Amino acid sequence: MSAWLLSLEGTEAGHRLALILALLAAFLHAVFGALQKGRHDPWLSRGAIDASYGLMAAPLAFFVVPWPEPHMWWIFACAFVIHVAYKLLQAQAYTKGAYTVVYPVVRGTGPLFAVIGAHFIFGEVFTLTQWLGIAVLLAGIFGLAAYNLMFLQASRDTLKTALALAVVTGLFVALYTTYDAYGIRSTADPFTFLAWFFMIDGLVMPVIALLRWRSMTERPEVGPLLRRGVLGGIIAFGSFGSVMMATRLDKVGEAAVLRETSTVFAALIGWIVLKETVGPRRVVLMALIALGAVIVEMGG
């Protein structure tokens, strides 16, 4: 499979596959975010998820994929630090604010800086039409966040803190998107990067979650938490793995922008699953996000 995927790099077929992978990542990432924000403490959910995908990736890393080249160890070390910082910020933001407020800001800040980073790191250039699409998409995302800020009643005392944390988290989204694209392009076999990344990335949050669980006076049952972790781990492979592979096959900036249609899926999940309010204005804003993504793709 690796040889087949690598043969698609820079081709029209590779571009189409990257588009499909980025949109798949968008949907799965929204599901992943909802799992972390759902019924359990976000720190515990993230710890269970990370432990699951780390354990699932370990046999693949050690026994299935080719061994990483020597220069990859420094790349894995830096990726580890970036992702730990991102997850700590994201969990704190979810602790302070509602999912439908935090998620759009995180995902809206990320693609703008990812596109800029892709220009300087990979030499990618967007057309004027694509920049228009980015503007439309970001208008929808930040409009959604502003609407939530004005009208949401829950967690209003910590909402501004949550928004500030969400912006910083978004910057780390851009950082890990561009850095992971660099990492997956630095090894001969992309599955080597994916397997080792997931195994290494699953080391820290389970420890933090265990310490947090032990300090709780009313500890949640372990069984449901572990089931959520296994489900989240599988989704993480599909979500993060898809977008990383998309950045290997095609433009990093386009993959980063298309993935942020996850905000639309997130709002639908917040409405249907988490029972958060969705009105006609938010539907219009979600339509803007989708329209912006279409303009970016058509304007390429």
LINTAPE-V831939 format. One record per residue. RES is the residue in one letter. SS is DSSP state (H for helix, E for strand, L for the rest). OMEGA is omega in whole degrees, -180 to 180 (* if undefined). NEAR is the number of other C-alpha atoms within 8 Angstrom. Layout:
RES_SS_OMEGA_NEAR, RES_SS_OMEGA_NEAR
This chain:
M_L_-180_4, S_H_-179_8, A_H_179_6, W_H_179_7, L_H_-180_10, L_H_178_8, S_H_-179_6, L_L_-178_11, E_L_177_11, G_L_180_8, T_L_177_7, E_H_177_7, A_H_176_7, G_H_178_13, H_H_180_12, R_H_179_8, L_H_178_10, A_H_177_15, L_H_180_11, I_H_-179_8, L_H_-179_12, A_H_179_15, L_H_174_12, L_H_178_11, A_H_180_16, A_H_-179_16, F_H_-177_12, L_H_179_13, H_H_176_13, A_H_176_13, V_H_180_12, F_H_179_12, G_H_179_10, A_H_177_12, L_H_-179_10, Q_H_-177_12, K_H_-172_12, G_L_-168_9, R_L_-177_4, H_L_172_10, D_L_-176_10, P_H_180_12, W_H_179_12, L_H_179_14, S_H_-179_16, R_H_178_14, G_H_179_16, A_H_180_15, I_H_-178_15, D_H_178_15, A_H_-178_14, S_H_-176_13, Y_H_175_16, G_H_179_14, L_H_179_10, M_H_-178_9, A_H_-174_12, A_H_180_11, P_H_177_9, L_H_-178_10, A_H_-174_14, F_H_-169_8, F_H_-173_6, V_L_-175_7, V_L_175_11, P_L_-179_7, W_L_-180_7, P_L_174_9, E_L_-176_7, P_L_-177_5, H_L_-177_6, M_H_-176_11, W_H_177_9, W_H_178_7, I_H_177_9, F_H_-179_12, A_H_180_8, C_H_178_8, A_H_179_12, F_H_-179_11, V_H_-178_8, I_H_-176_11, H_H_177_11, V_H_178_11, A_H_179_9, Y_H_-177_11, K_H_177_8, L_H_179_8, L_H_-178_12, Q_H_179_11, A_H_178_11, Q_H_179_10, A_H_178_14, Y_H_178_13, T_H_-175_9, K_H_-172_11, G_L_180_14, A_L_-177_10, Y_H_-176_10, T_H_173_12, V_H_-175_13, V_H_-173_15, Y_H_-180_12, P_H_-179_13, V_H_178_15, V_H_-176_15, R_H_178_14, G_H_179_13, T_H_-175_12, G_H_-173_14, P_H_-180_14, L_H_-180_11, F_H_177_11, A_H_178_16, V_H_178_13, I_H_179_9, G_H_179_12, A_H_177_13, H_H_-176_11, F_H_-176_8, I_H_-174_6, F_H_179_7, G_L_-179_7, E_L_-179_10, V_L_176_5, F_L_176_7, T_L_178_8, L_H_178_6, T_H_179_10, Q_H_176_14, W_H_174_10, L_H_178_11, G_H_177_14, I_H_180_13, A_H_179_9, V_H_180_12, L_H_-179_14, L_H_177_12, A_H_178_11, G_H_-178_13, I_H_-178_16, F_H_173_11, G_H_178_10, L_H_179_13, A_H_-180_13, A_H_178_8, Y_H_178_10, N_H_-179_10, L_H_-177_9, M_H_-168_6, F_H_-178_6, L_L_-178_8, Q_L_-176_5, A_L_173_5, S_L_-177_9, R_H_-178_9, D_H_180_5, T_H_-172_9, L_H_-179_12, K_H_175_8, T_H_180_9, A_H_180_15, L_H_178_13, A_H_177_8, L_H_-180_12, A_H_179_15, V_H_179_11, V_H_177_10, T_H_178_12, G_H_176_14, L_H_178_12, F_H_173_13, V_H_178_14, A_H_-179_15, L_H_-178_12, Y_H_178_11, T_H_-179_12, T_H_-179_12, Y_H_178_9, D_H_176_10, A_H_176_12, Y_H_-178_8, G_H_-176_12, I_H_176_13, R_L_-175_9, S_L_180_7, T_L_-177_12, A_L_-178_5, D_L_-178_9, P_H_-179_12, F_H_173_8, T_H_179_13, F_H_-176_12, L_H_-177_10, A_H_-179_13, W_H_177_12, F_H_-178_11, F_H_180_11, M_H_-179_15, I_H_-177_10, D_H_-177_12, G_L_-173_14, L_L_-167_11, V_L_-173_9, M_H_176_13, P_H_178_14, V_H_179_9, I_H_-179_10, A_H_180_14, L_H_178_10, L_H_179_8, R_H_-180_10, W_H_-178_10, R_H_-179_7, S_H_-178_6, M_L_175_7, T_L_176_4, E_L_-176_4, R_L_176_7, P_L_179_7, E_L_-175_6, V_H_-175_6, G_H_179_6, P_H_179_7, L_H_179_13, L_H_177_10, R_H_176_8, R_H_180_12, G_H_179_16, V_H_178_12, L_H_179_9, G_H_178_12, G_H_178_13, I_H_179_9, I_H_180_12, A_H_176_13, F_H_-180_10, G_H_-176_11, S_H_-177_15, F_H_179_10, G_H_-179_11, S_H_-177_13, V_H_177_15, M_H_178_12, M_H_178_12, A_H_179_16, T_H_175_12, R_H_-175_13, L_H_-172_15, D_L_-174_13, K_L_178_10, V_H_-177_16, G_H_-180_13, E_H_178_11, A_H_-180_15, A_H_-179_15, V_H_-178_14, L_H_179_12, R_H_-176_12, E_L_166_11, T_L_174_14, S_H_179_15, T_H_177_15, V_H_179_11, F_H_-179_12, A_H_179_14, A_H_178_11, L_H_178_8, I_H_178_12, G_H_-179_14, W_H_-173_11, I_H_-172_8, V_L_-176_6, L_L_176_8, K_L_175_7, E_L_-171_8, T_L_174_6, V_L_-179_8, G_L_-177_6, P_H_179_6, R_H_180_6, R_H_175_10, V_H_178_9, V_H_180_8, L_H_177_13, M_H_177_14, A_H_177_10, L_H_179_12, I_H_180_17, A_H_178_11, L_H_179_11, G_H_179_15, A_H_178_14, V_H_179_9, I_H_179_12, V_H_-178_16, E_H_-178_9, M_H_-177_7, G_L_-178_8, G_L_*_8
